Amino acid sequence: MPASEPTILATSMGFFSRRRGPYDLRPGPMFELAAELAQAGPEPRICYLGQAVGDQPTTFTALYGAFAGTRFRMSHLALFPMPNVDDIRAHLLAQDVIWVGGGSVANLLAVWRVHGLDEILHECWQAGVVLGGVSAGSICWHRGGATDSFGPQLRAYTDGLGWLPYGNGVHYDSEGQRRPLIHRLVGDGTLPVSHCTDDGVGLVYRRDKLVEAVADREGVSAYEVSRAADGTVSEKVITPRLLAA
């Protein structure tokens, strides 16, 4: 069964290191939540999209290794140098969960739009496939956010898909430029009300409404950054629900 409503998981979380090398990963609890929300069966189908880093083969290898021995059935969609599946639409509509990796959100969305993937993913979302992702894979569903797509100094990005009518701030506690830039962008009207996540935190949206924040560790939070009529910016803490390990 598909998700009961269109569902997006926008996160600063995903995999944990097994500490046996840079590509030795294990899935975090967000993936079990995604499968639950998708009302997936005993073998959830998950497809990874890695266009934000140009479909790096090492990333695919690491993630297939991460899901090996779990109940998940992983596949991937590559677009470099050409699509690796004959029918992109059919492949993605057959998934329970689609997970988008981090990297350059500007490049990610440019490539998706060239291939018509934005329209296909919207159809998947409406059909009950749970969409999720980390970092660039979080910002992309929103109107925009703060990005390093253009260099190490963060800049505004305002050409997101906009299915979620908010700005989005990721890695809010671990990268010092992010909080002040989000505050400035909300304050000057570049971004609307924005939802932000510390590392280890994810946001659960049903349709375009934020219904809860979740975390894979203690001591982290989500935030809503908004602008008052007089131009002042405020930040409200959203306490996340701790997911079972």
QUINOR-V22541 format. One line per field, one symbol per residue. ss: DSSP state (H for helix, E for strand, L for the rest). burial: I if it has 9 or more other ideal C-beta (glycine too) atoms within 8 Angstrom, else O. Layout:
ss->???
burial->???
//
This chain:
ss->LLLLLLEEEEELLLEEELLLLLLLEEELLHHHHHHHHLLLLLLLEEEEELHHHLLLHHHHHHHHHHHLLLLLEEEEELLLLLLLLLLHHHHHHLLLEEEELLLLHHHHHHHHHHHLHHHHHHHHHHHLLEEEEELHHHHLLEEEEEELLLLLLLEEELLLLLLEEEEEELLLLLLHHHHHHHHHHHHLLLLLLEEEELLLEEEEEELLEEEEEEELLLLLLEEEEEELLLLLEEEEEELLEELLL
burial->OIIOOIIIIIIIIIIOOOOOOOOIIOIIIIIOIIIOIIIIOOOIIIIIIIIIIIIOOOIIIIIIIIIOOOOIOIIIIIIOOOIOOOOIOOIIIOIIIIIIIIIIIIIIIOIIIOIOIIOIIIIIIOOIIIIIIIIIIIIIIIIIIIIIIOOOOIIIIOOIIOOIOIIIIIIIOOOOOIIOIIIIIIIOOIIOIIIIIIIIIIIIIOOOOIOOIIIIOOOIIIIIIIIOOOOOIOOOOIOIOIIOO
//
